[in-house]
Amino acid sequence: MEIVDTVYLIAYLRPSDPLHTKAVEIIESLGNHRKVSQASLIELDLLMKSRGFTIDERLKTWTLLEKIIPIEAIEPVSPQDFAIAVILAEKHGLDYFDALIAAQCITRNAKPLTTDKEIIKIVSKGLKEELSKEWKTIP
């Protein structure tokens, strides 16, 4: 499985983005083996809000994405993902959303679709067993 990071959602929505063509290919091929992280959708909305998008602009964006991203192509964030993300953020220095995406990839043996070197690096370390043990030892 592949899990799509926020960078490709943003690039999909911005035709001027250098990653736009690749983003179109990625977003338009979502399905059972390629999913958008639920965390990416939340991060996208927070980015739009913090960058001053109007209510109408945000609604227009979500209306478009609802037509393009089928519900079964969204990878939900589980409590285990949050627990692993806490460890990744605190002990490995990832930011909040990067840690969630990385946690999803680690727990599902998935490939991250991102340009974020930190996510790629942490996922490639093969920390699943170590992180799972650490999470389960927390009282």
C-alpha positions, 0 to 999 in steps of 0.5 A: 500500500501507498499513503499519500501525504499532504504535499500532493493534495496541495500540488493537485490543487495548484496548477502552478506547483512543480509537482502538479502533473505528478499529483494529478497522476497520484490523486486520480489513481487512488484506490485500495493500494494507494490511499490519502491519509485522513491526517493529510485531509485534516492538515490541508484544511488547517493550512487553508484556514491558517492561510486565510482561505474564505469559507467559500474557497474551503467549501469549493475545495472540499466539494471538488475533493469529495468528487475525486477522492472516494471514501474507500481511498482514505486511510483512517488514523487509528489510536495506535497511529496516534500513539506511534506518532507521539513517540516519533514526534518526541523521540525522533523530532518529526512534526505533528502531521509528519509523525502521523503519516509516518506512523500510518506507513510504519504500522501498515508496512506502507510506502509514503508518497511524499517529498518530505525527506524526514518521513521517508527517512523515518519510515525506511528505518524499519522501526515497526517492532521497536515502536510497537514494543515501546507503545505497549510498555507505556502504562 
